[in-house]
C-alpha cells in the first residue's frame, strides 16, 4: 500500500509522541526507585552519590557522542554533537550547583560500612572483567576480519555489565540503562549483518548509548534538585 509523505509524517509524529510518553514513564519509574530505596544517612552522602554518578554520565555521554560524530564526520550535519553538547553543558551546570551545595552542607561524611566496601570490591571486579572482555573481543574480531562489528559488540558488553552492577549496587535504574544499551547494540549487530556502512551503524549506536546515559543523568539531576530543596532543614534521606 502506498503511503503519501503527509501520511508518513503524521504516523512518525504519532510514534514520537508515544515514544515520549514511554520515556517519561520509564524515567518516572527510575526516579521513584531512586528516591524510595534509601541507604545513605545524610545530605553529604547523598550529594556525593549524585556527584559521582553525574560525573560518570557526563563523561560517558561525551565519549559516545564523540564516537558517533567521528564516525559520521558531519553527515548528520553535526546534529548529534550539538544535541548532546547541550546535554553535557546542562550536566556540568547542575554538577557545579550540587558541588557547591555539598561543600556548604553541615553533615559529616559517612564512613564506608562493611557492605559499602564489599560493593566497591565487586564494582572493581566487574569493571576488570569488562575490560578483559573488550580486549578479547577486539582481538577476535580483528583476527577474523569482522572489525566492523566492534562498536556494537563494545556497546553490548557495556550494556550487559550494568546487570550485575544493578544487583550488587541495588539500583533498579541500571537494569533499564543496561537493557536499553544492549538493545541498541543488538540493533547495531543486525544492521552490520545486513550490510549497513560502519559509519552509519557507529553513529546510530553511539547516539543510542548517549541517549541512555543522558536519561540516567537527568534522573540524577532530579534527585540532586530534591536534595537542594531539603538541604535547608537537613532532613532529607537520599536514595541509593
Buried (B, 14 or more C-beta within 10 A) or exposed (E): EEEEEEEEEEEEEEEEEEEEEEEEEBBEBBBEBBBEEEBBEBBBBBBBBBBEBBBBBBEBBBBBBBBBBEBBEEEBEEEBBEBBBEBBEBBEEBBEBBBEBBEEBEBEEBEEEEEEEEBEEBBEEBEEEBEEBBEEBBEEBEEEEEEBBBBBBBBBBBBBBBBBBBEBBBBBBBBBBBBBBBBBBBBBBEBBEEEBEBBBBBBBBBBBBBBBBBBBBBBBBBBBBBBBEBBEEEEBBBBB
